[in-house]
Amino acid sequence: MNGYERNWREALSGATVAITGGGGLVGSRIAAQLRTSGARVISVGKLDAYPSAVYGDLFGVRADDPDVVVGDIADAVLMADVVARSDYVIHAAAVADVAACTRNPMAAVQTNIEGTQVLLDTVARNNDRIRRFVFVSSAAVYGNGDPKRMDIQAWPENQPLSPLSVYANSKLWGEHQTSLVLGRANVAHTTVRYFSVYGEPQTVKQGSHSWVVAWLAMRAKLGLPMQLNGGGHQVRDLTHVDDIATATILSMIAPGTRGQVLNVGTGRGTAIREVADRIKGYFPDAPIVTTPLPEGDPLGGYADTRQMSAALGWEPMISVEVGIERYVAWLNATPNALPLWLREEAAQDGAGAA
C-alpha cells in the first residue's frame, strides 16, 4: 500500500463521489473501494445493458438503493442534481462495446458524446464545488499504434492517436472535450486510458467481442468452442478490474495528476491465443477455433506505464496468471453468472457445462 492509498480515508472520508456508469463492472468496483474510505458514492446509470439480476447478484448494484440513481447522463436536470451533491465526479458511463457502437453509431453519439457534453457543462457550472473530475477513456484511441512499426508496441501517452472504431473516436472526442470545457472552467481534471479490463464478476453480452477472458472462460465452461477472432494473434494489456479501480481512485486524489492523461495498464502484452491456452488448462476438453477478425478490432499493444507509476506511486498488483485463475475459480463457484442465452447455445450444440 503506497502513501496515496494510506491517505484515502483522510482524503475522502465524508466526501461524496458521483460515478456515472456506476452500475457496471468498473463503476461498481470503484464504488466498493471508495466506500472503504468512508466516502459516500452516488452511482448513476441506466442499468439497461444487462438483465437486472446481473446488476444485483453480480455487481451488487440495486435500483432501490437510495444512492443509486437510475437515469440517463444526457438528462441535464438529473445530472444537475447529482453534481450539485458531489465533491468528485468519475465519468465512466459509455456504450463501451466496440461491436455495439459499430452496429449502432448513434447510440455511441447519444451516450458517449451527448451525455458527456451534458455532464461537462454541468460540472463547469459547479466549478466552485467539484474538486476533481476523472474522465474514463480507453486504449482504443491508439488504434494499432505507429504504422511504421511492425512489432508489438508499448504505447506512451504521447503516442500519435489513430482510432479504428466509432467507440474509439467517441473516447478521443471525450478526452479533448474534457480538457477544453473544464480547462476553461478551471476545474481540476484527469483522463485515464484503460487497457483491457477483465476479472470477476465480469460477464458477457450477446453479440459482443469484448472482454476476452470472460468470453473464453464462459464458453469453455459450457463446453463451447473458444473462438479466436483472427486467430488470436491480437495482443492486449490485460488489467484486472480491482487494479483498474485502484488506479482510478488514485488518479482522482494524487496531486500530480491534474491535467494529465494516464495509461492504466500493467505494461505487459498478452496474446489472446495465450489466454485461450491458459484457460484450456482448466477446461481441457474445450476446443479452440479460428473466426474472422471483427471490424474495428485492433491488433493491439500494451501500456507504457512509466507516467502512471510516477504520478500515482503505484503498480498493478494482479498478474494475468493470477487474474485468470481467480476468474475461473469465481466462475466455477458462481454458475448463475453464465448468461441464459449462452446456456441455450450450449444446449443447442449438445455441449454440457463442465
N, C-alpha and C positions, 0 to 999 in steps of 0.2 A: 504494500500500500504506500503510495507516494504522498508528498505533502499536500497536494490538492485534494486527494481522496480523504485524507485525515481531516481536512478542513471543511468537508461537505456539510457537516451538521452546523458548524459555526456560520458558514456562508448562506445556507439555505433554510435553516430552521426558522419556521414562521413565514417563509416566503411562499408565494403562490406561483406555480409554473403551469402555463397553458401548453398543452401538446395537441396540435392538430394532427389527425391521423392517430390519435391516442388509443384507438381501438384495435389497431393492427399489431402484428408481431413485434416490430421495433418499438412502436409507441408504448405498448403495454409493458415491455421490458424496461424502457426508460422510466416509466411511471413507477414501476415496482422498486427500482433502485432509488429514485428520488424520495419515495415515502420513507425509506430507512433513514433519511437525513432529517425527517421531521417537516419536510415541505408538504404543502397541500398541492395536489395535482388536479387540474381540470382537463379532462380528456374530451376532445371534440372530434366527431366524425359521423359519417352517415351509417356506419355499421351495416353496409349492404353488400360488401364484397364476398362474404362467406355466409353460410347458414348460421342462424342465431346461436346454435349450440357451440360453434367454433369459438365465438367471442366469449361466451360464458364459461364453457367447460375447459377450453384450451388456453385462452388468453386471459381469463379472469376479469373480463370486462362485461358489466351488466347494465342494460339500459335503465334499470330502475335505481341505479346508484346516483345520488344527488350530485356527485362530481363528474358524472358522465353526461355530456351534452350531445344529444343525437341531432345532427343537423349538418347543413352544407356550409363549408367555409366561404362559399360565394354569397352567402346571406349576410349583407352588410350590417343589418340590425343585430343579428345573432352575434357576429364577431365583435361588434362594438361593446356588447355586454360582457363578453368573455375577456377581451383585452382590458377593459376598464377595471376588472377584478384581478389582474395578473401583474406580477413583477417581472417575469421572464416569459418568453414565448419560444417554443421549439416547433418549427413548421415542418412536420413530416408527412402531412396529408398529400396524397398524389394518386393518380392512376399509375401505379408503379410497375405494371406488367407490360413489357415491351410488345408482346403479341397483341394484347388488348388495345394498346394505343395505335398499333399498326392497323388493326381491323376497324377501329373507330377513332380517327384522329380528333373528332370534335369532342369526344369525352376527355381526351387529354387537354384540349384547349380550355374546356369549361372548368376543369378542376385545377390542372397544373398551371394554367396561365391566368384565367379569370379569377379563380379562387385565390391564387397567390397575390394578385393585384389588390383585391378587396382587403386581404389581411394586411398587406404592406401599408396601404393607405390608412387603415385603422391604427396600426402601430405608430405610424408617423404622427397622427393626431394626438397620440398619447405619449409623446416623446419625453415628457417630464416624469413619466411613471415607469416605463419599460427599461429595465437595467441592461438587458441583453436579448437580442433576437438571434436564433440559430436557424439558418436555412439548410435543410437536408437536400443535398444534391447527390450525384451518382458518378461513378467511374465511367458510365456510359458516355459522358461528354468527351472522353479521349478517343472514342472510336477504336481504330486499330493502331493508334499511335503514329509515329513517324513513318510515312510511306516509303522513305528512302532506306529504311532498315528492314531486314528480313527476319531478324531474330526476335525472340520474345523479350519485351522491353519492360523495364521498371519506369513507371511514369511519374515524373515530378510534377508539382502543381503548376509550374510554368511551361509545361509541355504544350505545344500548339494543339488546339482542340479541333476535332473533326467528327461531330456526332453522326451516327449512321441510322438513327431511328427518330420517329416522332417523339417518343419518350425522352430520348437524349436531348433533342432540340428544346423541349419544354423545360428541362432541367437547366440547360445552359442559359436560356432566357431568364429563368428564375434567379440564377446567380447574378446576372448583370442587373436585373431589376431591383434586387435586394440592395446591392451596392448603390445604385442610383437613387432610389427613393429614400432609403434610410440614411445614406450619406448626407443628403440634403437636409434631413430632419435631425441630424446629429444623434441618431440612435446607435448605440454600440451593437455591432452585428458580426457574426462569424458564419462562414459556409463550411459544411463538412461534406466531403465527397465519399460516400460509402462505396466500398468494393463489395464483393459478392457475399451477401448476408445469408447465413444458414444457422441452424441449431434448433433444438427443441424449444417451444412446441410448434414449430413451423409445419404447415400443411400445404396442400397444393390446390390450384384452381384448374378447373376443366378448360382445355384449350390453351393453356399457358405452356411456355417452355422455360420459365424462370425457376429458380430455387432447385438447383440441380441435385443437391444432397437429398432433399425431401422427395423429389420425383423418383430418383433411382432407388432409394431405400423403400419407399412405399410400393413401387412396382415389384421389386424383388421380394418383399414381404408377402405379397399376394401371389407370387409365382408367375407374374407377368414379365415379358422381356424388358430388360433395361435398354432404353432407346438412346443411342449415342448420335445426336444430331451432327451431321457432317463427319462422323467417325470419332467424335470425342476428342479431336485434337486441340480444341479451344482451351485456352488457359484462363483460369480465374484465381483471384486472390481471395480465397475463402476465409471469411472473417466471422467468428461466432457472434451471435446476436448479443450475448452478455458483454463481450468486448465492445461491440458497436455502441451499446447503451452507455457503458462507462465513458468511452471517448466523447460521446455527445455531451454528457453532463460536464465533463472536464472542460470541453471547449466553451461551455456556457459560463464557467466561473474563472477560468485561468486568465489572469490579466493580460498576458502577452498575445492572446488570440484575437483581440479586437481588430476587425477589418481584414482578417486573414481568411484564406481558403486552405483547408487542411484535408489531405487524403486521410481516410480512416481504413486501414488495411493492415495486413501482417508483414508485408514486404516479401512474401513468398508466393510464387506462382505454382498452381497445381493443375495439371491437365484433367479434363473431365473423364477421359478414359481411366486415369489413375484412381479417380473417385469410384468409378464403377468397379474396378478390380478390387478395391478395398472393401466395398460393400458386398461384393460376391464372396469375400472371405467369411461373411456372416450368413449369407444365403447361397450356398454353393450350387444349388440346383437352378438358380435364376439364369436364364440365357441372356446374352448380350447381342443386340442387333444394331446395325447402322441405318440411320434415317437421314433424309435430306436436311441441309442446313437451313433454318428458317430465315426469313427476311429480317434484316436489322440485327442479326446475332453476330457480334464482333468476335474475331479470333482471340482477342484479349491480350492482357498483360497483367502486371501486378504493381502494387503501390510502392513508390519511393516514399518511405515513411520518416525520412530524416526531419522534415519540417514538423510533422506531427509529434515526434518524440521530443524535439527541442521545445516546442510550445507547451506540451502537456506534461513533460517529465514522466512519461508513461510508455509502456509497451503492452501490446495484447498478451493475454495470459494463456489462451486456449489454442493448442496446436490443432491442425487439421486431423491428425490421427486421433487425438483425444476427443475432438468435437464430433467426428463421425461415430466413434464408439459410443459416446453419450447419446447421440441421436438414435442409433439403432436400439440401445437399451431402453430409451424412453418409448420408442415405437413398439417394442415388444411388450412393454408394461402398460401401454395405452392403446389398446386395439380400437377404441372408438375414435381415434384420430384419423383412421383410414376413411376417406370420404365414401359415401354410399355409392356414388356413380362409378368410382374406381372399383369398388367391390363387385358391382354389377358387371363391369367389363371383365373382371377376372372370372366371374361365374359363367359368362357367355363364352369365354375362351376355354373353359374347363380347367382353369387354374385354381389352386386352393391355397389359402393362407398358410404360411409356414408355422 
